[in-house]
């Protein structure tokens, strides 16, 4: 096909896009329009087989027409009589996203099929048995990953159109090249301790692997044997009734680890050793493919991908102007442990209630941790209101804050805490972003990923609100009240939302003079210690405080948070460096009959 044909298809797609967006009352600024135009041209090149085998990342902000770009391209393609006859594959992360998208396809009468694990969805369109003749195939991220294991994408006939691989492949939302994988050493021992015959040999292998990890050091590499992964897979299929869900999850991870080099890491103490890496990378021939991820401009996973793989292309994607957004920032610990502290919880939710009651009739969206038996942040908000029967309050939990437009008219948002996966999971994520190359993130990369993952979730969460309704490149009006970890700064917020106004909502908690003097003394003494450990008695002399003062101070959440932020742990007699990534040698017993290794907790 000629360049003109490529140009004509992209030009028609852009015309459909502009018409659709204008019908919604949305008009882009010139830079966003240029970004859409380049995206349409790239789609067209893919359909004509004119793209390099790379991944193309579009990071258009939410509300700029990501979904509409796909629909408009399909309209133009249909108008061209589905020429070129190359086929389109679109992958989504959730059932709700699929249902919303196929509703649009139904209205346009574009032939499609669905290939998912949901029989009801598979009956939509032309049906799952007619995928090869349907111009558009809708599937899930998990379906692509599961079918691609150990094989070439171009051998997977279930994804074919007209007996050949589909040329345009779109992955909606975030992508890493492989699946993150992590296995806690304690979990290996736990599974080994509860397995019954005929799995005794496998249990002994688990104990042996755990022993090797315990006696290793951070950064050591381990490979799970093929026999172990086969045994784990067989047990997962059999699903013995006596195995709890936690054990089955560990076995599933072991089953995925065949031939994978896993790195030993220590994540906060002797009981937190883990084998970390990534598995099941997408095959090289899945590219060229498009990644449509609004968080692409802030997520550190794409920076790792660029540095290690070299096959990621960032398409022009201008960020919106967020001058209509005001972010009220409160830097204070608000994780699970902090919110379970009665004083900290009361402090935070009193201020949340004040914000809501300043204008009781203003609809408010709260995004926070999913309620469980120990902590219900939604209930805590209601409990601190003087009355809540006349308050229009919506709740959304972290993890459910992606890809929903249900709350897109709300102009006041309260966000509490971070959706933090923990260092172990982030290290596995870094390995996955590198595509199983065995990356070992240094402290700089790890801290950068910690921040960027928070920024990603902040962007996705806040864009559920009216802020997503941009006009001519300026976001919709919104007031956000954000309780963030102390490692997040105003500059970090401004990077996510260029042009926004950041105000201080409340001051972070401060230590008393004596408490600060104690923390400084501990840090100073540990820096001078060759063992990384000091007796508490030394602190009393250095800081000019007595033992009872230290005991009282360690009961305060603010003091504990400060010490933890410095990587300092303690027991009844000592302060020590406990979060520096070093593996502490563990005592073990090796009984010849059971070979059970005991970790001190």
MIZA-986534 format. One record per residue: x, y, z of N, C-alpha, C in turn; residue in three letters. Coordinates in steps of 0.02 Angstrom, whole numbers, plus 50000, padded with zeros to 5 digits. Example, Ala and Ser with C-alpha at 12.3 -4.5 7.8 and 13.67 -1.06 7.14 Angstrom:
506604971650390506154977550390506604983550390Ala506424988850354506844994750357506455000250394Ser
//
This chain:
500424994150000500005000050000500445006250000Unk500185011649972500575017849967500525021850031Unk500995026650037500985031250095500345035150096Unk500075036850036499445040650032498875036950067Unk498835030450055498315026350086498385026550163Unk498995026050187499105026650259498865033450283Unk499055038550247498865045350266498115046350264Unk497785043650212497065044550205496685041250263Unk496895035250282496565031750338496645035650403Unk497245038250416497355042050478496985048750475Unk496955051750416496595058050409495855057250421Unk495555051950393494845050650405494715049050478Unk495175045350509495095043650580495085050050622Unk495525054650607495555060950644494925064950636Unk494645064850576494015068450563493455065550605Unk493405058950607492895055750649493005057450722Unk493635057350743493795058850813493575065950832Unk493745070850792493575077750807492815078750809Unk492465075350762491735075950762491435072950826Unk491675067050846491415063850906491545068050969Unk492165070450975492345074251035491945080751038Unk491845083950981491455090250981490735088950999Unk490475083050980489785081350999489705080451074Unk490275078851109490275078351182490435085151214Unk490525090251173490705096851200491435097451219Unk491865093151191492575093151208492975095351148Unk493385100551159493805103251105494525103451131Unk494985100351093495685100051114496085106151095Unk496615107351132497095112451111497515109551054Unk497905113751022498265111650962498775106150976Unk499115106351034499625101251049499305094451060Unk498735094251094498395087851104498145085251036Unk497905089850995497675087950928498245084850888Unk498845087650894499425084850859499585077850885Unk499515076950951499645070350980499165065150954Unk498525066950949498025062350923498165060750849Unk498365065850812498505064850741499085059850732Unk499605060450773500175055750767499965048750789Unk499525048250838499285041650859498885038350803Unk498445042150771498055039450715498505037150658Unk499025040950644499485039050590499855032650608Unk500035032050672500385025950694499925019850689Unk499275020750709498785015350700498775013150626Unk498735018050582498675016550511499305012950485Unk499885015050508500505011750487500505004450511Unk500265003350572500234996450598499794992150554Unk499224994850533498774990950491499084989250424Unk499544993450401499864992350337500534988750344Unk500694986550405501324983050416501934987450409Unk501864993950423502404998750412502725001150477Unk502614997750532502914999650596503484995050614Unk504004997750646504534993550674504254989250730Unk504584983650742504354979050794504554981850863Unk504164986650886504274989950950503604991050984Unk503644993551046503034995351083502965002951082Unk502345005251068502215012351059501755014751115Unk502035019051158501685021351218501365028151207Unk500705028351214500335034651212500105036251283Unk500285042151308500135044051377499655049951380Unk499175050151336498675055451338498315055251405Unk498205061151434497875061451499497155058751495Unk496895056251552496195053951552495735059551529Unk495245057651489494765062651465494965065651398Unk495565063951372495795066851309495585062751248Unk495245057151260494975053451204495345047151185Unk495635043751234495985037551220495525032351187Unk494955031051220494485026251193494195028751127Unk494055035251124493755038051064494235037551005Unk494895037551018495375036850963495305030050931Unk495195024850971495105018050944494455017650904Unk493915020050935493265019750902493275023550835Unk493585029450835493605033450774494015030050720Unk494565026850740494965023250691494565017450661Unk494205013850703493795008250678493245010750632Unk492955016550646492455019450601492755020850532Unk493345023950532493665025550469493855019250431Unk494095014250467494275007850436493655004550405Unk493105004650441492485001950414492275005750351Unk492345012350353492145016450297492575014950235Unk493185012450247493635010550192493515003350170Unk492975000350195492824993450176493294988550210Unk493514990350271493984986250310494614984650270Unk494854989750236495484989150199496004993750231Unk496594991050245496834984250231496524979050277Unk496474972850252496154967450288496634964350338Unk496804968150390497344966050435497114963750503Unk496524965650524496264963550589496534967650647Unk496104968350700496274972350759496174968150821Unk496654968550867496624965150932496664970450986Unk496164970451031496144975451085496094971751151Unk496544973351197496574969951261496404974751318Unk495954972551362495744976551420495914973051485Unk495894976951539496064974151604495484971751645Unk494854973551626494284971651667493664970151625Unk493204966551654492574964851622492164971151607Unk492154975851655491754981951645492004985951585Unk492664986251577492944989951520492734986651454Unk492744980051454492534976451393491804977751377Unk491384977251426490664978251415490514985251389Unk490864990251417490774997051394490984997851321Unk491564994751304491824995651237491404991951185Unk491194985751200490814982051149490124985151140Unk489884988951190489264992551180489334997651124Unk489925000851120490045005451065490095001850998Unk490424996050998490484992150936489804989850911Unk489374987850957488704985650938488324991350903Unk488384997350930488025003050901488295004850832Unk488925003250820489235004950755489184999150705Unk488934993350730488874987350688489554985350657Unk490064985650700490734983350679490804976050700Unk490974971450655491024964350672491574963050723Unk491394959850778491884958350830491714951750864Unk492224948950897492134943250941492524944651005Unk492364940851057492714941451121493014934751141Unk493624935051165493964929051190494194930551262Unk493774928251310493914929451381493754923051420Unk493804923351485493624917651527492884917951548Unk492524922951523491814923951540491374921751482Unk490994916451493490574913751439490054918651414Unk489784922651458489274927551438489574932751390Unk490164935151407490494940051363490684936751297Unk490904930551300491104927051238490524926051189Unk489914926351214489334925551170489164932051133Unk489474937551153489324944051123489614944451052Unk489344948951012489594949950944489484943750902Unk490004941750867489954935850823490064929250860Unk490214929750925490314923650964491034921250962Unk491214917451013491904915351021492124910350968Unk491654907050935491834902150884491934905250815Unk491864911850811491964915250746492494920650751Unk492974919650796493484924750806493894925950742Unk494034920750706494464921450647494164925650591Unk493504926350590493184930250537492934937050562Unk493034938450627492824944850655493394949950647Unk493234955750621493754960750607494094963150671Unk493714963250726493994965550790493924959950841Unk494454958650877494444953650930494584957250997Unk494134956251044494204959251111494424953751159Unk494934955051198495164950151247495414953651309Unk495724949851354495974952651417496734952151419Unk497034956151462497754955851472497964948751492Unk497594945951539497774939351565497724933951511Unk497234934551467497164929651414497764929751367Unk497994935751350498584936251307499194933251342Unk499294935051406499874932451441499854924851448Unk499264922151464499224914851474499324911051409Unk499054913651353499124910051289499824910851260Unk500184916151280500844917451252501404913651288Unk501244910351343501764906951383502134901751340Unk502774902751333503194897751300503094897051226Unk502784901951194502674901251122502704908051089Unk502724908051024502724914050984502014916650975Unk501914923150976501254925950965500994924150895Unk501434923950848501234922650779501054915350766Unk501084911150819500854904250814500174903250847Unk499904908550876499274908050914498684909450868Unk498414904150839497884904950790497244907850819Unk497144907050885496534909750916496504917450911Unk497084920650900497094927950893497114930150819Unk497074925450773497144927050702496504930350674Unk496604934050620496054936250577496224934250505Unk495764930750475495864928650405496524924750398Unk496634920150447497194915450445497884918750454Unk497904924650481498564927750495498504932150558Unk499074933550591499064937650651498774944650637Unk498394947150684498104953850677498664959050681Unk498604964050638499154968850631499134974450683Unk498544976650702498484982050751498324978950819Unk498784979650866498714976750933498734982350984Unk498214982951023498144988451072498064985551141Unk498494987851187498464985751257498224991851297Unk497624991451323497334997151360497574997051432Unk497815002751457498105003651524498815000951526Unk499095000551588499804999351597500044992451576Unk500664992151553500974985851532501694985551556Unk501884979851582502594978051592502714971851550Unk503344970851529503474965651480503394958551506Unk503444957751572503374951051602502934951551664Unk502814945951696502404945851757502854946151819Unk502714950751866503114950951928503034944351966Unk503574942251999503554935952036503964936752100Unk503674935052156504044935152220503784929552265Unk504254926352300504094920752344504444921952411Unk504064922452464504364923352530504674916752555Unk505254917252585505584911252611505164908052665Unk504864912052708504424909252760503844905252730Unk503604907552672503044903952639503284897252612Unk503904896852589504174890352569504164885452627Unk504374887852684504384883552743503684881752766Unk503224886552762502544885252783502224879752740Unk502314880352674502034875252629502344868452643Unk503004868352653503344862052667503084858852730Unk502914862852780502714860252845502014857152844Unk501604858852794500914856352795500774851252739Unk501254850352693501144845452640501134838352668Unk500694834252641500624827352662500864822652606Unk500954816152622501124811452569500594811852514Unk500764811452451501404809152423501884814752406Unk501854820352441502254826252423502854827352469Unk503074822152505503614823052553504264825152520Unk504414822052464505034823752430505044831052408Unk504484833252382504414840252362504504844852423Unk504214842852479504284846752540505014847452561Unk505394841952554506104842152571506474846952524Unk506284847152461506594851752413506454859052433Unk505834860352455505654867052477506084869252537Unk506164864652585506564866152644507294867452624Unk507544863552577508234864452554508324871252520Unk507844873252479507874879752447507854885352499Unk507404884652549507364889652602508014890252640Unk508334884352654508964884352691509504888052652Unk509534886852587510034890252545509924897752546Unk509284899852545509144907052546509334910052614Unk509184906452668509334908952735510084910052745Unk510474905652716511194906052724511524910252669Unk511114913352627511384917552574511454924752594Unk511574928852545511614936052557511224939652502Unk511034945852517510634949752470510964949952402Unk510584948652350510844948752282511024941952255Unk511064936852299511204930052275510644927852227Unk510824923752179510354921352130510164914052143Unk509514912552133509264905752143508824903852083Unk508864897552064508444894952011508054888952037Unk507394889252029506964883752051507004878151999Unk507114872052022507204866451976506554864751939Unk506634861551882506054859451843505614854551880Unk505924849951920505534845251959505094848752010Unk505374854052041504984857752091504394861352059Unk504514864552001503954868151969503424863251945Unk503634857351921503154852351899502734849751957Unk503054848552014502694846252074502204851652097Unk502434857852097501994863252119501394863852073Unk501504863152008500954863551961500464857851971Unk500714851951984500274846151995499844847052058Unk500144849852110499764850952172499234856352161Unk499404861552122498914866852108498314863952070Unk498444859252026497894856151988497474851652034Unk497804847952078497444843452123497064847252177Unk497344852852199497034856952251496804852952312Unk497274849852347497074846152408496674850552456Unk496144847952483495694851852524496014854652587Unk496554851552610496864853852673497324859852663Unk497464861652601497914867252589497544873952590Unk497754878652631497424885252631497594889152568Unk497214894552555497314898552495498014901452492Unk498284903352550498954906352550499474901352524Unk499404895052543499864889852519499804888752444Unk499184888852420499074887852348499374893652308Unk499334899752335499634905452300500394904752295Unk500694902252350501414901152349501594895752297Unk501194890452295501324885052247501234887452175Unk500754891852164500664894652097501274898752076Unk501564902452124502164906252109502754901652093Unk502824896352132503364891552119503284888352050Unk502664886752032502524883651967502724888151909Unk502694894751920502874899551867503624900651861Unk504004898251911504714900251917505194895851878Unk504944891351838505384886651802505894890351759Unk506534889051773507074891851733507204899251744Unk506864902251793506924909451805507464910751858Unk507884915551846508384917551896508054922451945Unk507994920352007507684924452059508214927252105Unk508134933552124508624936952166508384936952238Unk508854935652285508684935752356508694942852382Unk508154944752415508114951352446507884950852518Unk508064955852558507834956352627507424962652634Unk506834961952662506354967552662506114969352731Unk506584970752776506394973452840506484968852899Unk506934964152896507064959952954507174952752936Unk507324948852987507514941852976506954937552948Unk506344939552959505774935452935505514937752868Unk505874942352835505614945252773506064944052714Unk506374938252711506764936352652506294934252596Unk506474935852534506054933852477506484932852415Unk506254928452373506544927452306506124931352256Unk506454935852220506084940752180506334940652108Unk505874941352062506054941651991505444942651948Unk505444939951888504874940451843504864934251799Unk504274932851772504174926751732503724928251673Unk503694923451628503224923551571503234930251533Unk503814932151506503834938251466503424937551402Unk503144943051380502804942851315503304941051260Unk503104937051212503574935351158503774941451117Unk504364941351090504614947151052504144948950995Unk503814943950966503404945450908502704947850926Unk502574949250991501944952651007501974959850982Unk502564962550979502654969150949502634968550872Unk502424973850837502254980450864501574980450899Unk501544984150954500924984750992500894991651024Unk500284993951036500175000451066499974999651140Unk500265003951181500085004251252499745011051263Unk499125010751285498755016951299498705017751374Unk499175021451403499225022051476499325029451494Unk498815032451523498855039451543499415040651593Unk499595035451631500125036151681500815035351652Unk500865034351587501505033051555502025038451566Unk501795044651575502275050151583502555050651654Unk502265046951702502515047351771502765040551797Unk502575035051768502765028551795503495026851781Unk503845024851833504545023051827504655016451790Unk504135012351785504215005951751504405006951677Unk504135012251646504305013351576505015015951568Unk505265019651617505965021851615506435015851620Unk506255010951663506655004851668506635001051602Unk506045000551572505964997251508506415000451455Unk506395007151451506815010651402507555009251413Unk507775009451476508485008651491508745001551478Unk508304996551487508544989651483508374986051418Unk507844988051386507604984251327507694987951261Unk507604994451262507714998351201507184997651148Unk506614994751163506094993851111505444997451129Unk505505002851170504915006851188504965013651154Unk504435015551119504405021951085503855026051118Unk504025031951142503525036451172503235040951117Unk502585040151106502245044551059502115051351091Unk502085056651052501945063251081501285063051121Unk501315065251182500725064951226500745070751275Unk500465076351256500475082351298500035081451359Unk500295083451417499885083451478499425089451477Unk498855088751510498395094251516498675099851559Unk498365105551555498505111251600498035110351660Unk498335109751721497935108351780497835114651823Unk497795120351791497715126551828497035127051863Unk496565122851843495905122751877495875117851935Unk496445114951951496475110152006496865113052064Unk496585112552124496935114352185497025108052227Unk497645106552246497795100752287497985103152356Unk497595101152406497735102752476498125096752505Unk498745097952523499205092552538499325091952614Unk499305085752637499455084252707499925078352709Unk500555079752726501075074552727501095071452797Unk500795065552802500755062152866500665054652854Unk500975050552895500895043352887500165041252890Unk499945037552839499235035752836499145028752808Unk499645024452820499585017452801499165013652852Unk499125007152844498715003052888498895004052961Unk499535003352977499745003853047499585010753076Unk499685015853035499555022653060498805023653073Unk498385021353028497655022353036497365017953091Unk497725012553109497495008453165497695011553232Unk498135016553230498305020353290497735025153305Unk497435024653364496835028553381496955036053375Unk497515038453400497655045653398497735048053326Unk498135044353286498245046453216497595046153177Unk497215040853186496575040153150496105045953167Unk496055047453232495605052853254495835059553224Unk496485060753223496755066953195496565067753122Unk496665062453083496535062853011495795063552996Unk495385059353027494675059253007494275065153035Unk494525068353087494215074553109494305079953056Unk494905080153026495025085152974494635083452910Unk494575077152895494175075052837493455077252847Unk493185076152906492495078152921492405085752915Unk492905089552937492865096852933492805099052860Unk493195096052817493175097752746492475096452718Unk492205090652733491545088852706491005093552732Unk491055095352797490525099452827490585106852813Unk491135108852781491185115852759490645117252707Unk490485112252667489935112852619489615106052613Unk489125104752656488825098152662488485095952598Unk488295100652556487905098952497488335098252434Unk488995099052443489455097952387489615090452383Unk489465087152327489625080052322490375078852332Unk490535073552368491225072052384491385064752368Unk491965063652338492215056952325492805055652370Unk492775050252411493345048252452493655042052423Unk494315042252413494695036452390495175034452445Unk495105028252468495525025952524495545018352524Unk495835015552575495925008352579495255004552579Unk495244998752547494644994552549494504992452621Unk493884993152643493714991152712493834983752724Unk494074982052784494134975152804493954974552878Unk494074968852908493864967652977494224972153027Unk494824974353009495224978453055495134985853045Unk495004987952983495004995052968494494996652914Unk494035001152930493535003352882493565010952877Unk493945013552829494035020752823493395024352802Unk492955020852767492315023952748491885025152810Unk491865020252854491475020852915491775026252961Unk492445026552963492775031553005492585038652984Unk492535039752918492325046352894491615047952917Unk491165043252908490475044352929490425045453004Unk490815041653042490785042253115491015049053140Unk491435052453103491685058953125491265064853099Unk490765063353059490305068653037489785069753091Unk489575075953100489055077353150488405073953131Unk488275073453066487725069653039487895068152966Unk487665062552941487855060852872487255059052829Unk486645060052854486065058252815485945063152757Unk486225069352762486125074152709486765075652671Unk487265071452679487905072352644487925067752583Unk488115070652527488185066652465488905064352461Unk489025058252486489705055752493489775049052456Unk490255048752410490395042752372491065039852394Unk491115033252393491735029952414492005025552357Unk492675025752351493015021552302493655019152335Unk493795012652332494375010052366494965009552318Unk495575010052347496175009052306496145002052276Unk496315001652213496254995352176495634995452132Unk495124999252154494525000152113494505007052082Unk495075010552086495105017552064495325018351992Unk495355012851955495575013151886494995012451838Unk495005016551786494565015651728493825015451745Unk493585020051788492865020951797492705028351789Unk492155029751755491935036651744491305038251784Unk491145034051831490525034751870490495041251909Unk491075043951928491085049751973491365055951938Unk491305056251872491665061451835491345068451837Unk490825069351877490555076151887490715078851956Unk491025074851999491175076952067491785081552068Unk491725087152103492255092252102492645092552168Unk492465088352216492855088152278493045080852293Unk493705079752300493965073052310494405072952372Unk494325067752412494755066552470495115059952459Unk495785060052462496175053952450496605052752512Unk496535046852540496875045252603497365039552593Unk497995040852606498505035552604498745034052534Unk499205029352530499495027352467499305020152451Unk499235018852387499125011952364499815008952354Unk500135006952410500835004752408500864997152410Unk501234994252364501284987052360501844984252404Unk502284988752430502844986452469503474985552426Unk504064985952458504694985652421504774979052385Unk504574973652415504654967152383504274966852317Unk503654969052317503244969052256503514973952205Unk503784979652228504054984652182504694981952148Unk505104978352186505704975352155505504970252101Unk504984966352115504744961652065504464965452005Unk504134971052017503864975151963504424977851919Unk504974979951951505554982351913505834976951868Unk505884970851894506114965151854505654963951795Unk504994964351808504504963251755504544968651701Unk504674974851722504734980351674505334979351629Unk505854976051655506454974751616506394968451574Unk505834964851581505714959051540506134953051559Unk506184951651625506534945751650507294946151639Unk507574951951635508294952451624508684951751689Unk508334950951744508674949951808508914956351839Unk508584961951825508784968351854508754968051930Unk509244971051962509254971752035509234979152051Unk508644981952065508574989152074509024991652132Unk509414996852119509794999952173509335004552213Unk509595007552265509175011652309508865017552271Unk509255020452225508995026152187508395024152145Unk508465018452110507915016052068507315014152111Unk507455010852168506915008552212506515014552239Unk506865019852260506525025752286506135029352231Unk506435029552171506085032652115505445028852098Unk505485022152100504895018152084504365018952138Unk504575019552201504095020752256503695027052242Unk504035032452224503695038752210503265038352148Unk503545035552095503185035652031502555031252033Unk502575025752072501975021752078501435025452117Unk501655029452168501165033652203500875038752154Unk501305041852114501075046952067500585043952016Unk500735037951993500285034351947499595033451978Unk499565031052040498915029852071498565036352089Unk498955041552107498655048152120498325050752057Unk498675050352001498385052751937497755048951920Unk497795042251923497215038251904496635039451951Unk496775040152016496235041252064495895047952055Unk496285053252049496005059852044495635060951978Unk495855057251927495525057851862494855054251858Unk494635051351914493955048751916493455054551924Unk493705060351943493285066151960493185070751901Unk492905076551914492785081551863493435084151831Unk493995082951863494635085351836494775082351767Unk494485076551752494595073251688494245076951630Unk493775081251645493375084451593493725090651567Unk494255089551529494655094951503494325098351443Unk494425104951438494185108751380494765112951355Unk494925111951291495495115351260496125114551301Unk496225108551327496845106951362496875108951435Unk496325111651462496315113751532495835109151570Unk496075106351625495675101451662495035104551691Unk494565100251709493965102551742494115104851813Unk493685109051839493775111851907493745106251959Unk494215106552006494225101452059494625103852119Unk494385102052178494745103152241494915096352270Unk495555094952278495765088452303496105089252371Unk495895085252419496195085152486496555078452493Unk497225078852495497615072752487498055071552548Unk497955065852580498375063652636498905059052606Unk499535061252608500065057652572500615055452620Unk501005050452601501595048752641502085054552641Unk502515054752692502975060452699503495060752644Unk503605055252607504105055552554503845059052491Unk503195060752490502915064452433502945071852448Unk503215075652401503305082852409502835086752363Unk502755093252375502355097252327502605096852256Unk503265096352247503545095752179503325089252145Unk503245083952185503005077552157502295078252133Unk501885082052169501195083152149501165087352085Unk501585092452082501595096952024501825093251961Unk502245088251969502465084251911501875080351882Unk501445077851925500855074151901500345078751869Unk500255084651900499735089251877500055096051861Unk500375096751804500705103051786500235108951788Unk500445114251823500035120251827499545120451884Unk499495115051923499025114951979499275119452036Unk498825121052081499005124852141499045119952199Unk499605119852234499695115552292499695119752355Unk499245118052400499195121552464499295116552521Unk499525119052578499605114852636498925114152671Unk498695108052676498055106752710498175106952785Unk498615102752810498805102652881499555101552885Unk499855104052938500575102952948500705095852970Unk501275093052949501455086252971501595086153045Unk501515080453078501645080153150502385081453164Unk502525084953219503205086653237503405083153301Unk504045081353306504295078453368504435084053418Unk504405082253482504605087053534505365087953531Unk505605093053565506335094253565506715088153591Unk506465085253645506795079453674506775073353628Unk506205072353595506145066653549506615067553489Unk506655073553462507095074853406507825073753427Unk507995076053488508675075153513508835067653520Unk508345063753542508445056553548508555053353480Unk508145055053430508215052253363508895054053333Unk509095060353341509735062553315510315058653347Unk510255057553413510785053853449510825046653425Unk510245043453415510245036453390510575036053322Unk510385040653277510665040653209511415041853211Unk511635046453252512345048153257512745042253284Unk512495039053336512845033353366512885027453319Unk512345026253283512345020653236512825021853178Unk512875028153157513345029753102514065028453123Unk514195029253188514875028253213515015021053233Unk514485016953235514555010053258514795005553201Unk515295001353215515544996653165515094990653157Unk514664989453206514214983553204513514985253180Unk513354991753176512674993653157512184992453213Unk512424992053275511994990753332512264994453393Unk511814997553433512025001053494511554999353551Unk511814999553612511394998453671510995004753686Unk510385003853711509955009553728510275013953781Unk510685010853824511005014753877511445020253850Unk511765019153792512175024253762511775030353741Unk511145029053720510715034553697510525039153754Unk510415036253813510235040453870510775045553884Unk511405043453879511965048053892512035053153835Unk512005050753773512105055053716511565060353708Unk510925058353722510355062853712510155066653776Unk510435064553832510265067853895509555066253917Unk509325059953906508655057853927508725051453967Unk508195049654004508235043454042507875037854005Unk507925031754032507635025853999506875026353993Unk506565029254044505825029854041505615034553985Unk506015039653971505855044253916505885040453850Unk506405036253841506465032353780505865027553772Unk505665024353826505095019753823504465023353803Unk504345029253833503745033153816503775035553743Unk504365037753722504435040353654504295034953602Unk504525028853615504425023453566503705021153561Unk503295023353606502575021753602502215026653556Unk502545032253539502225037253496502335035553423Unk501805035753385501835033953315502315038453276Unk502315044953292502745049653256503485047853265Unk503675045753324504375043853337504545037453299Unk504095032553302504215026253267504275027353192Unk503845031653164503875033153093504535036353074Unk504765040953116505395044353103505975039453103Unk505995035153153506535030153156506515025353097Unk505915023153079505845018553021506065021952957Unk505925028452951506125032052890506875032352883Unk507225031752940507965031852941508255024852938Unk507825019752932508055012852929508275010152996Unk507975012753050508185010753118507645006453150Unk507845000653177507404996153214507654995753286Unk507274992253328507474991653398507164985453429Unk507464983353484507184978153526507234980553598Unk507184976053646507164978253716507814981653738Unk508384979853707509024982453730509404986653679Unk509254985853615509674988953564509274992853513Unk509614997553481509415000453417509884997753365Unk509624996453304510064993753252509794995553183Unk510244995253134510054996353065509694990053040Unk509064990653024508684984653006508374984852938Unk508444990352900508114990752835508604993052781Unk509214990352785509724992452737509814987352681Unk509374982452677509404977652622509884971952634Unk510234971852692510694966352705510324960452734Unk510524954552716510234948552745510604946852809Unk510244946652864510544944952928510584937452933Unk511154934852955511224927552963510724925053014Unk510384919752998509854917153041510074910653074Unk509874909753136509984903353169509524898253138Unk509754892053132509314886853105509464880253138Unk508964876053139509064869153162508934864653103Unk509324859453096509244854953039509164847853065Unk508534846053073508384839353100508394834353042Unk508744828953050508844824152994508194820952972Unk507694820653015507084817352995506614822052957Unk506544828152982506064832652950506394838152909Unk507034839652923507394844952890507014851552894Unk506614852552946506234858752954506694864152981Unk506714869752947507134875352968506704880553003Unk506904882553062506504887253101506794894253097Unk506374899053077506594905953076506374909353140Unk506814912953174506604916653233506164922553213Unk505594923353245505134928653229505174934253280Unk
//
